[in-house]
Amino acid sequence: MKRSSSSIDQELTNNDDKLYQESRTKMVRRSSPRPEYNDEKQKESNEQATALDQRVCDKTSYRLPRYSLILGSFSEPPTYVIHFLDSHLTFLQSFQICSLFGRVRIHGYTLHPSTFYSVYNYRTNSPVSIEFINSNTTTTTTTTFLPDIKSFISDIQLADNALFNVQQKGGDIILIRKESNNDLSFINIMREHQTYKNWFLESYNLFEQDKWKQLEQNLHIRLIETTDQIAVIPREVYISTVDHIINRWLNETLEDLPFVVLICGEKDMGKSTFIRYLTNRALNHINSTFSLTYFDCDIGQCEFSIGGCLSYINLDLPLLGPPCSHIKSNPKPDRLLYYGLVSPQTSPVRYLQYVNKLRQLWNIDQKKTNQKRSLILINTMGWGTGLGLELLKETICMCCPNVVIQLEDSIISSQDRKKMPDLTLEWLLQQPVFEPYRCQIQMNNKRQQDYDGQLNYEYIKVKSAAASNRIDSNTPKLRPRDHRLLATWSYFFFSSNLSHIHLSWSQLVHVSLLDNMNKNSIVIPDSLEHSIVALCSSEKIDQLRNSAVSINETFQLLNYQDEFFECLGFGWIEHCNKKTQTYEIYTPVNCLSNINLLVYGAFDTPDEFQYMFSSVKLK
């Protein structure tokens, strides 16, 4: 069934005119200082940023916008056709969007024309806005797209109307439709969750209702320019900083050495949002020569896995939502190490060993593949005092970044003792080393000086946008544990690709990473029923089995301090069958033949999990 453009509310244009006039009087343009560059390189860096390669500089339009117009919809369920002329628009819900002329960017990523992208815009995260990119539109250019428009818009009258509007006024034509229900089992489950259901209800009472139009049930659009109080809009300082970094990467990187950028800052400074924007802008330049790798070292709020992991992933698709929107079991990160705790406080040396192991694995994998000019982005924890600074120094030393970006809260006084210091090169040399780790790697004092003194990174300090949002926003923020729970829900229920498998106790070596005074008191396998476990693999399983002890008819590895647990994925143990001595496990992991380690750590397990798996369609 098709719906013609004539079915659109005739009063829409008049309402838009009124809203547009209101927006012109209320609009506030953001002007932010350029990032603070350390030492004498500031002048040179500023000159580089203003003389960017044309491949990098595709600035967003900051002119006063003309309002966008919904031209109509077609098919059932409807796909909406919108003539996009605003600087920014915001949609709310999970949706798919397609730009027909490729002049649209979402959180830094320029959409390829005639391609649908999935965007996650719920209140669990600050919604990302859709940006219009300045571009000269000619009749010749748009005319060549006429066959493409008609292939995407089955309503011929609507397609002709869309083309006419672009030829007369410029802009772009975007198509928007709701995300397929097949991929939203996670969302449907969260709507019924007693703690988080309010985040997934589409009753957006915190926004002024007359500025939003409901396209259909649960899908809303703001028809005038979006402000940074409603959605994430990159500030000028973010754009200039990102352009500067990408320009250096494209022009300075060699095949044998990656260009490394480390992002740091205290918690709630917007590190994850900034690094996603940087990631998306960098993805615009990925090709046969350049590659992008994301190192996730924040075990408390992982980007591509559930909590307690370190990973790296080679990216070629944009990040258009928070972690729970792009945590999927398959494909998993290229390398996933299960640390087992959501804070390194109790095992800091082991945490640094894992960071170092991840870096080594990347080097090994890079040599096996066709080498490219790699950009590595490293996300770190938001622990900016005491032990956290010692761990951060060691992380910087072992990763040898070209650039260190620090997001800073402009509200906190610079004299506050709890404030993270500026992580300049001078700070690095003055900051005490973490002696337990240096002793572990057997580094004497002379080597320490050589090791630290060889670093020479560019330091950039950026004022956080998250600080002001905490004051102005009426929306409560999710805690790190909330994000971990959402990630866990998403991992198991984002799609319906769950399998019900059986694993024999005898083929597994069990490892508990929890800090127990008496390890013999761990009742395995009984204690694992109705819990999440990491499904891991080791090439030296015979050696581990020989060093394990038999407790409660299972092999358990008690001395694991020198082991790294490479994770294939995670599973939910539904039942421990003592008669058959097998685990009944729900998991989205496809490759099960290599699993020989069952690792138990500090998982954040939703209380309702044990009731949810029975309602999911299994393979």
C-alpha positions as CSV (number, residue, x, y, z in Angstrom):
1,M,0.0,0.0,0.0
2,K,1.4,3.4,-0.9
3,R,0.8,6.8,0.6
4,S,0.9,9.8,-1.6
5,S,2.4,13.2,-0.7
6,S,-1.2,14.5,-0.7
7,S,-1.8,12.6,2.6
8,I,0.5,14.9,4.5
9,D,-1.1,17.4,6.8
10,Q,-1.8,20.6,4.9
11,E,-1.1,22.8,7.9
12,L,2.5,21.5,8.2
13,T,4.0,24.3,6.1
14,N,2.3,27.0,8.0
15,N,3.4,25.5,11.3
16,D,6.9,25.2,10.0
17,D,7.0,28.8,9.0
18,K,5.9,29.9,12.5
19,L,8.5,27.6,14.2
20,Y,11.2,28.8,11.9
21,Q,10.6,32.4,12.8
22,E,10.7,31.5,16.5
23,S,13.9,29.6,16.0
24,R,15.6,32.7,14.3
25,T,15.0,34.8,17.4
26,K,16.1,32.1,19.9
27,M,19.1,30.7,18.0
28,V,22.5,30.9,19.8
29,R,25.7,30.3,17.9
30,R,28.4,28.6,19.8
31,S,31.9,30.2,19.7
32,S,34.6,28.2,21.5
33,P,38.2,28.9,21.9
34,R,40.6,26.8,19.9
35,P,42.2,23.8,21.8
36,E,45.1,24.6,24.0
37,Y,48.3,23.3,22.4
38,N,51.3,22.8,24.7
39,D,54.7,24.6,24.2
40,E,56.0,26.4,21.1
41,K,54.1,24.2,18.6
42,Q,50.9,26.1,19.2
43,K,51.5,28.6,16.3
44,E,52.6,25.8,13.9
45,S,49.6,23.7,14.9
46,N,47.2,26.5,14.3
47,E,48.6,27.1,10.9
48,Q,48.2,23.4,10.1
49,A,44.6,23.4,11.3
50,T,43.7,26.4,9.0
51,A,45.5,25.0,6.0
52,L,43.9,21.6,6.0
53,D,43.9,19.1,3.1
54,Q,40.7,19.4,1.1
55,R,40.0,15.8,1.9
56,V,39.6,16.7,5.5
57,C,37.8,20.0,5.5
58,D,34.1,19.6,4.7
59,K,32.6,22.1,7.1
60,T,29.0,22.0,8.3
61,S,26.8,24.8,7.3
62,Y,26.4,27.4,10.1
63,R,24.3,29.8,8.1
64,L,20.7,30.6,9.3
65,P,18.8,27.6,8.1
66,R,15.7,27.4,5.9
67,Y,13.3,24.9,7.4
68,S,13.1,21.3,6.1
69,L,9.9,20.0,4.7
70,I,8.3,16.6,4.7
71,L,7.3,16.1,1.1
72,G,5.4,12.8,1.7
73,S,5.8,9.1,2.3
74,F,5.5,5.9,0.3
75,S,5.1,2.2,0.9
76,E,3.9,0.5,4.1
77,P,5.3,0.8,6.7
78,P,6.0,4.3,5.4
79,T,9.4,5.7,4.3
80,Y,9.3,9.5,4.7
81,V,10.8,11.8,2.1
82,I,12.3,15.0,3.5
83,H,13.8,18.0,1.7
84,F,16.7,18.7,4.1
85,L,17.7,22.3,4.3
86,D,18.4,22.8,8.0
87,S,21.8,23.0,9.6
88,H,20.7,20.3,12.0
89,L,17.7,18.0,12.5
90,T,17.1,15.4,15.2
91,F,15.0,12.3,15.0
92,L,14.1,10.3,18.1
93,Q,14.0,6.5,18.1
94,S,15.9,3.8,16.2
95,F,15.6,4.6,12.5
96,Q,17.3,4.1,9.2
97,I,18.3,7.1,7.1
98,C,19.4,7.5,3.5
99,S,20.9,10.6,1.8
100,L,20.3,10.7,-1.9
101,F,22.9,13.3,-2.7
102,G,25.5,12.6,0.0
103,R,25.4,16.1,1.6
104,V,24.5,14.8,5.1
105,R,26.7,14.0,8.1
106,I,25.7,12.3,11.3
107,H,28.1,12.8,14.3
108,G,31.1,13.3,12.0
109,Y,30.3,10.6,9.4
110,T,29.4,11.7,5.9
111,L,26.7,9.4,4.6
112,H,27.4,7.7,1.3
113,P,24.6,8.6,-1.2
114,S,21.9,6.0,-1.8
115,T,22.8,3.9,1.3
116,F,20.7,3.3,4.4
117,Y,22.3,3.6,7.8
118,S,20.9,2.6,11.2
119,V,20.9,5.3,13.9
120,Y,20.2,4.9,17.5
121,N,18.6,8.0,19.2
122,Y,17.0,7.1,22.5
123,R,17.3,9.0,25.7
124,T,19.9,6.5,27.1
125,N,22.4,8.8,25.4
126,S,22.4,12.4,24.1
127,P,20.8,12.1,20.6
128,V,23.1,12.8,17.7
129,S,22.0,15.4,15.2
130,I,21.8,15.2,11.4
131,E,24.0,17.9,9.8
132,F,23.8,19.5,6.4
133,I,27.2,20.0,4.7
134,N,27.8,23.0,2.5
135,S,27.9,22.1,-1.1
136,N,27.2,23.7,-4.4
137,T,24.2,22.2,-6.1
138,T,23.7,22.5,-9.9
139,T,20.8,21.4,-12.1
140,T,23.1,19.2,-14.1
141,T,24.2,17.3,-11.0
142,T,20.8,16.8,-9.6
143,T,19.3,15.8,-13.0
144,T,21.7,12.9,-13.2
145,F,20.3,11.5,-10.0
146,L,16.7,11.4,-11.4
147,P,16.8,7.6,-12.2
148,D,18.3,7.0,-8.7
149,I,15.6,9.0,-7.0
150,K,12.9,7.1,-8.8
151,S,14.5,3.8,-7.9
152,F,14.4,4.7,-4.3
153,I,11.0,6.5,-4.3
154,S,8.3,4.4,-5.9
155,D,5.8,7.2,-5.9
156,I,6.7,8.9,-9.2
157,Q,4.9,12.2,-8.3
158,L,6.7,12.3,-5.0
159,A,10.1,11.6,-6.7
160,D,9.5,14.4,-9.2
161,N,8.6,16.8,-6.4
162,A,11.7,15.9,-4.5
163,L,13.9,16.6,-7.5
164,F,12.2,19.9,-8.2
165,N,12.8,21.1,-4.7
166,V,16.5,20.3,-4.7
167,Q,16.9,22.0,-8.1
168,Q,15.1,25.1,-6.9
169,K,16.5,25.4,-3.4
170,G,19.5,23.2,-3.1
171,G,19.8,20.9,0.0
172,D,19.4,17.2,0.0
173,I,16.7,14.6,0.0
174,I,16.8,12.2,2.9
175,L,14.7,9.1,3.3
176,I,13.9,7.9,6.8
177,R,12.1,4.9,8.1
178,K,11.8,3.0,11.3
179,E,14.4,0.3,12.1
180,S,13.3,-3.2,11.2
181,N,11.6,-4.9,14.1
182,N,13.7,-8.0,13.5
183,D,16.7,-6.2,15.0
184,L,14.8,-4.6,17.9
185,S,14.2,-7.4,20.3
186,F,16.6,-5.7,22.6
187,I,14.5,-2.5,22.5
188,N,11.3,-4.3,23.0
189,I,12.6,-6.1,26.0
190,M,14.0,-2.9,27.5
191,R,10.6,-1.2,27.1
192,E,9.3,-3.8,29.7
193,H,12.3,-3.5,32.0
194,Q,11.1,-2.0,35.3
195,T,14.3,0.1,35.7
196,Y,14.9,1.4,32.2
197,K,11.5,1.4,30.5
198,N,11.3,5.2,30.8
199,W,14.3,5.6,28.6
200,F,12.6,3.7,25.8
201,L,9.2,5.3,26.0
202,E,8.6,7.8,23.2
203,S,6.8,10.3,25.4
204,Y,9.4,13.1,25.2
205,N,7.9,15.5,27.8
206,L,11.2,17.2,28.5
207,F,11.0,18.8,25.1
208,E,8.6,21.5,24.0
209,Q,5.9,19.5,22.2
210,D,5.1,22.1,19.5
211,K,8.6,21.8,18.2
212,W,8.3,18.1,17.5
213,K,6.2,16.3,15.0
214,Q,5.3,12.6,15.3
215,L,5.7,11.0,11.9
216,E,4.2,7.7,13.2
217,Q,4.0,5.8,16.4
218,N,7.3,6.1,18.3
219,L,9.1,8.2,15.6
220,H,9.5,11.9,16.1
221,I,11.3,14.6,14.1
222,R,12.2,18.2,15.1
223,L,11.4,20.3,12.1
224,I,13.6,23.4,12.9
225,E,17.2,23.7,13.8
226,T,18.3,21.5,16.6
227,T,20.2,23.1,19.5
228,D,22.9,21.5,21.7
229,Q,20.4,21.4,24.5
230,I,18.5,18.7,22.6
231,A,21.2,16.8,20.7
232,V,24.9,16.3,20.4
233,I,26.2,19.0,18.0
234,P,30.0,19.2,17.5
235,R,31.4,22.5,18.7
236,E,33.9,24.5,16.7
237,V,36.7,23.4,19.0
238,Y,35.9,19.7,18.4
239,I,35.8,20.2,14.6
240,S,39.1,22.0,14.5
241,T,40.8,19.5,16.8
242,V,39.6,16.5,14.8
243,D,40.5,18.1,11.5
244,H,44.0,18.8,12.8
245,I,44.5,15.2,13.9
246,I,43.2,13.7,10.7
247,N,45.4,16.0,8.7
248,R,48.5,14.8,10.6
249,W,47.4,11.2,10.2
250,L,46.9,11.4,6.4
251,N,50.2,13.3,5.8
252,E,52.6,11.9,8.4
253,T,51.9,8.2,8.9
254,L,54.2,5.5,7.6
255,E,53.2,1.9,6.9
256,D,55.4,0.5,9.6
257,L,54.4,2.9,12.4
258,P,50.8,3.7,13.3
259,F,49.6,7.2,14.2
260,V,48.4,6.9,17.8
261,V,45.9,9.2,19.5
262,L,45.1,8.7,23.2
263,I,42.0,10.3,24.7
264,C,41.8,10.8,28.4
265,G,39.9,12.8,31.0
266,E,37.9,12.4,34.2
267,K,34.6,10.5,34.1
268,D,31.6,12.2,32.6
269,M,33.8,14.5,30.5
270,G,32.4,13.2,27.2
271,K,35.4,11.1,26.2
272,S,33.3,8.4,24.5
273,T,31.2,11.0,22.6
274,F,34.3,12.8,21.4
275,I,36.2,9.6,20.4
276,R,33.1,8.5,18.4
277,Y,33.0,11.8,16.6
278,L,36.8,11.5,15.8
279,T,36.2,7.9,14.7
280,N,33.4,8.8,12.3
281,R,35.4,11.7,10.8
282,A,38.4,9.4,10.3
283,L,36.2,6.7,8.7
284,N,35.5,9.1,5.8
285,H,39.1,8.5,4.7
286,I,39.4,4.8,5.1
287,N,40.5,3.1,1.9
288,S,43.1,0.7,0.6
289,T,45.9,2.8,2.1
290,F,44.5,4.0,5.4
291,S,43.0,2.0,8.3
292,L,41.4,2.8,11.6
293,T,41.7,0.7,14.9
294,Y,39.9,1.4,18.1
295,F,41.7,0.3,21.3
296,D,39.1,0.1,24.2
297,C,41.0,0.1,27.5
298,D,38.1,1.4,29.6
299,I,37.0,-1.8,31.4
300,G,34.3,-0.1,33.4
301,Q,32.4,1.1,30.4
302,C,33.4,-0.8,27.3
303,E,32.5,0.4,23.8
304,F,32.3,-3.0,22.0
305,S,31.7,-5.6,24.7
306,I,30.2,-6.1,28.0
307,G,32.1,-4.9,31.1
308,G,35.5,-6.2,32.2
309,C,37.2,-6.5,28.8
310,L,40.0,-4.9,26.8
311,S,39.7,-5.1,23.1
312,Y,40.7,-3.7,19.7
313,I,38.6,-3.6,16.6
314,N,39.4,-2.5,13.1
315,L,36.5,-0.3,12.0
316,D,34.9,0.5,8.7
317,L,31.4,1.3,9.8
318,P,30.3,4.5,11.7
319,L,29.3,4.6,15.3
320,L,25.9,6.2,15.3
321,G,24.8,5.6,18.9
322,P,26.0,4.7,22.4
323,P,27.8,1.4,23.1
324,C,24.7,-0.7,23.6
325,S,23.7,0.1,20.0
326,H,26.8,-1.3,18.4
327,I,27.7,-4.1,20.8
328,K,26.9,-7.2,18.8
329,S,28.2,-10.7,19.3
330,N,29.1,-11.2,15.7
331,P,31.4,-9.9,14.5
332,K,33.2,-9.5,17.8
333,P,36.2,-7.3,18.2
334,D,39.3,-8.5,16.4
335,R,40.9,-9.2,19.7
336,L,38.9,-9.5,23.0
337,L,40.7,-10.1,26.3
338,Y,38.7,-10.8,29.4
339,Y,40.1,-9.1,32.4
340,G,37.2,-10.0,34.7
341,L,36.8,-6.9,36.8
342,V,35.3,-3.5,36.1
343,S,38.0,-1.6,37.9
344,P,41.8,-2.3,38.0
345,Q,42.1,-1.2,41.6
346,T,42.6,-4.7,43.0
347,S,44.8,-6.0,40.2
348,P,46.6,-2.9,38.7
349,V,49.7,-4.8,37.5
350,R,47.5,-7.4,35.7
351,Y,45.5,-4.5,34.0
352,L,48.7,-3.0,32.6
353,Q,49.8,-6.5,31.5
354,Y,46.6,-6.7,29.6
355,V,47.1,-3.3,27.9
356,N,50.6,-4.4,26.9
357,K,49.3,-7.8,25.6
358,L,46.6,-6.0,23.5
359,R,49.3,-3.8,21.9
360,Q,51.5,-6.9,21.2
361,L,48.6,-8.7,19.6
362,W,47.9,-5.7,17.3
363,N,51.6,-5.8,16.2
364,I,51.4,-9.5,15.5
365,D,48.2,-9.2,13.6
366,Q,49.4,-6.2,11.6
367,K,52.4,-8.1,10.3
368,K,50.2,-11.0,9.1
369,T,48.0,-8.7,7.0
370,N,48.6,-6.1,4.3
371,Q,50.1,-3.2,6.2
372,K,48.3,0.1,5.9
373,R,48.8,3.6,7.4
374,S,47.0,3.0,10.6
375,L,45.3,5.4,12.9
376,I,44.9,4.0,16.4
377,L,42.5,5.6,18.8
378,I,42.9,4.6,22.5
379,N,40.0,5.1,24.9
380,T,41.1,5.2,28.6
381,M,39.4,5.1,32.0
382,G,38.1,8.2,33.7
383,W,40.3,7.7,36.8
384,G,42.3,10.9,37.1
385,T,43.9,10.8,40.6
386,G,46.2,8.6,42.7
387,L,46.7,5.1,41.3
388,G,44.7,6.1,38.2
389,L,47.4,8.6,37.2
390,E,50.1,6.0,37.7
391,L,48.3,3.5,35.5
392,L,47.6,6.3,32.9
393,K,51.3,7.2,32.8
394,E,52.3,3.5,32.2
395,T,49.6,3.3,29.5
396,I,51.0,6.3,27.7
397,C,54.6,5.0,28.0
398,M,53.8,1.6,26.5
399,C,51.5,3.0,23.7
400,C,53.8,5.9,22.6
401,P,51.0,8.2,21.4
402,N,51.6,10.9,18.8
403,V,48.8,13.0,20.3
404,V,47.3,13.1,23.8
405,I,43.9,14.7,24.0
406,Q,42.6,15.6,27.4
407,L,39.0,16.6,28.0
408,E,38.7,19.1,30.8
409,D,35.8,20.3,33.0
410,S,35.8,24.1,32.8
411,I,33.6,24.3,36.0
412,I,36.0,22.6,38.4
413,S,38.7,25.0,39.8
414,S,42.2,24.4,38.6
415,Q,43.3,24.4,42.3
416,D,41.0,21.5,43.1
417,R,43.2,18.6,44.4
418,K,40.8,16.1,42.9
419,K,41.1,17.6,39.4
420,M,43.2,15.6,36.9
421,P,46.4,17.5,36.1
422,D,47.3,18.5,32.6
423,L,49.0,15.5,31.1
424,T,51.8,17.3,29.3
425,L,55.3,15.9,28.6
426,E,56.5,17.8,31.7
427,W,53.8,16.0,33.8
428,L,54.9,12.6,32.3
429,L,58.5,13.1,33.4
430,Q,57.5,14.3,36.9
431,Q,54.8,11.7,37.5
432,P,56.1,8.7,39.6
433,V,56.2,5.4,37.8
434,F,54.1,2.5,39.0
435,E,56.8,0.5,40.8
436,P,55.0,-2.9,41.0
437,Y,54.6,-2.9,37.2
438,R,58.2,-1.7,36.5
439,C,59.5,-4.4,38.8
440,Q,57.3,-7.0,37.0
441,I,58.9,-6.1,33.6
442,Q,62.3,-5.8,35.3
443,M,63.1,-2.3,34.3
444,N,65.9,-0.6,36.2
445,N,66.2,3.1,36.9
446,K,68.4,3.9,33.9
447,R,66.1,2.2,31.5
448,Q,63.2,4.0,33.1
449,Q,64.7,7.4,32.2
450,D,65.4,6.3,28.6
451,Y,61.9,4.7,28.4
452,D,60.0,7.8,29.5
453,G,62.3,10.4,28.0
454,Q,61.9,9.1,24.4
455,L,58.3,10.1,24.2
456,N,57.4,13.2,22.4
457,Y,53.6,13.7,21.9
458,E,51.5,16.7,21.1
459,Y,49.3,17.6,24.0
460,I,45.8,19.1,23.3
461,K,43.4,20.2,25.9
462,V,39.7,20.6,25.0
463,K,37.0,22.0,27.2
464,S,34.3,19.4,27.7
465,A,30.8,20.1,26.5
466,A,29.4,17.6,29.0
467,A,30.0,19.9,32.0
468,S,27.5,22.6,30.8
469,N,25.0,19.9,29.8
470,R,24.9,18.6,33.4
471,I,23.6,22.0,34.5
472,D,21.2,22.7,31.7
473,S,19.7,19.2,31.0
474,N,16.6,17.9,32.7
475,T,17.6,14.4,31.7
476,P,19.2,12.3,34.4
477,K,22.5,10.7,33.4
478,L,23.1,7.0,33.4
479,R,25.8,5.6,35.7
480,P,28.6,3.4,34.4
481,R,26.8,0.4,35.8
482,D,23.7,1.4,33.9
483,H,25.6,1.4,30.7
484,R,27.1,-2.0,31.5
485,L,23.7,-3.4,32.1
486,L,22.4,-2.0,28.8
487,A,25.5,-3.5,27.1
488,T,24.7,-6.9,28.5
489,W,21.1,-6.7,27.5
490,S,22.2,-5.7,24.0
491,Y,24.8,-8.4,23.7
492,F,22.3,-11.2,24.3
493,F,19.1,-9.7,22.9
494,F,20.0,-7.2,20.1
495,S,19.1,-9.9,17.6
496,S,17.5,-13.3,17.9
497,N,20.6,-15.2,17.0
498,L,20.8,-17.1,20.3
499,S,21.8,-20.7,20.4
500,H,21.1,-23.3,23.1
501,I,24.3,-25.4,23.5
502,H,25.6,-28.0,25.8
503,L,29.3,-28.1,27.1
504,S,30.8,-30.9,29.0
505,W,32.5,-30.1,32.3
506,S,35.4,-32.4,31.5
507,Q,36.4,-30.5,28.3
508,L,36.7,-27.2,30.2
509,V,39.2,-25.7,32.5
510,H,37.4,-23.4,35.0
511,V,38.9,-20.1,36.2
512,S,37.4,-17.7,38.7
513,L,38.8,-14.1,38.6
514,L,37.0,-13.0,41.7
515,D,39.1,-12.1,44.7
516,N,38.3,-15.0,47.1
517,M,40.3,-15.6,50.2
518,N,39.7,-19.4,50.0
519,K,39.5,-20.5,46.4
520,N,38.5,-24.0,47.4
521,S,35.3,-22.6,48.8
522,I,34.1,-21.7,45.3
523,V,31.4,-24.3,44.5
524,I,31.8,-24.9,40.8
525,P,29.8,-25.9,38.8
526,D,26.7,-25.3,41.1
527,S,27.5,-21.6,41.7
528,L,27.6,-20.9,37.9
529,E,24.0,-21.7,37.3
530,H,22.0,-18.6,36.3
531,S,25.2,-16.6,35.7
532,I,27.2,-15.1,32.8
533,V,30.5,-16.6,31.9
534,A,33.3,-15.8,29.4
535,L,33.8,-18.4,26.8
536,C,37.6,-18.4,26.2
537,S,40.3,-20.2,24.3
538,S,43.9,-21.0,24.9
539,E,46.4,-22.8,22.6
540,K,48.2,-24.2,25.6
541,I,45.2,-25.9,27.1
542,D,47.1,-29.1,27.8
543,Q,49.6,-27.2,29.9
544,L,46.8,-25.4,31.8
545,R,45.0,-28.7,32.4
546,N,48.1,-30.2,33.9
547,S,48.5,-27.3,36.3
548,A,44.8,-27.3,37.2
549,V,43.4,-29.1,40.2
550,S,40.3,-31.3,40.3
551,I,37.6,-29.8,42.6
552,N,33.9,-30.8,42.6
553,E,34.6,-33.0,39.5
554,T,35.8,-30.0,37.5
555,F,39.3,-28.8,36.5
556,Q,40.0,-25.5,38.1
557,L,43.0,-23.2,37.5
558,L,43.9,-21.5,40.8
559,N,47.1,-19.8,39.8
560,Y,46.2,-17.7,36.7
561,Q,48.3,-14.6,37.3
562,D,50.5,-15.1,34.2
563,E,47.6,-16.1,31.9
564,F,45.7,-13.9,29.4
565,F,42.2,-15.0,28.6
566,E,41.3,-14.4,25.0
567,C,37.6,-14.4,24.8
568,L,35.4,-15.7,22.0
569,G,32.2,-14.4,23.5
570,F,29.9,-14.8,26.5
571,G,27.2,-17.2,27.6
572,W,24.4,-17.5,30.1
573,I,24.4,-20.8,32.0
574,E,20.8,-21.7,32.3
575,H,21.3,-25.1,34.0
576,C,24.0,-27.3,35.4
577,N,23.0,-30.9,34.7
578,K,24.7,-33.1,37.2
579,K,23.5,-36.4,35.6
580,T,25.1,-35.6,32.3
581,Q,27.8,-33.3,33.8
582,T,27.1,-30.7,31.2
583,Y,26.2,-27.0,31.1
584,E,23.2,-25.8,29.3
585,I,24.2,-22.4,27.9
586,Y,22.5,-19.6,25.9
587,T,25.0,-17.8,23.7
588,P,25.1,-15.8,20.5
589,V,28.6,-17.2,19.7
590,N,28.7,-19.2,16.5
591,C,32.2,-20.8,16.7
592,L,32.1,-23.1,19.7
593,S,34.8,-25.7,18.7
594,N,37.7,-23.7,20.2
595,I,36.1,-23.1,23.6
596,N,38.2,-24.8,26.3
597,L,38.2,-22.2,29.1
598,L,35.2,-21.2,31.2
599,V,36.1,-17.9,33.0
600,Y,34.0,-16.3,35.7
601,G,34.4,-12.7,36.7
602,A,32.5,-9.7,38.1
603,F,29.6,-9.5,35.6
604,D,26.7,-7.1,36.0
605,T,23.9,-9.5,35.6
606,P,20.3,-8.1,35.3
607,D,17.9,-9.7,37.8
608,E,15.4,-10.5,35.1
609,F,17.8,-12.5,32.9
610,Q,16.7,-15.9,34.1
611,Y,13.1,-15.1,33.0
612,M,14.0,-13.7,29.5
613,F,15.6,-16.5,27.6
614,S,12.5,-18.7,27.5
615,S,10.7,-15.9,25.5
616,V,13.4,-15.6,22.8
617,K,13.2,-17.6,19.6
618,L,16.3,-19.9,19.5
619,K,18.2,-21.5,16.7
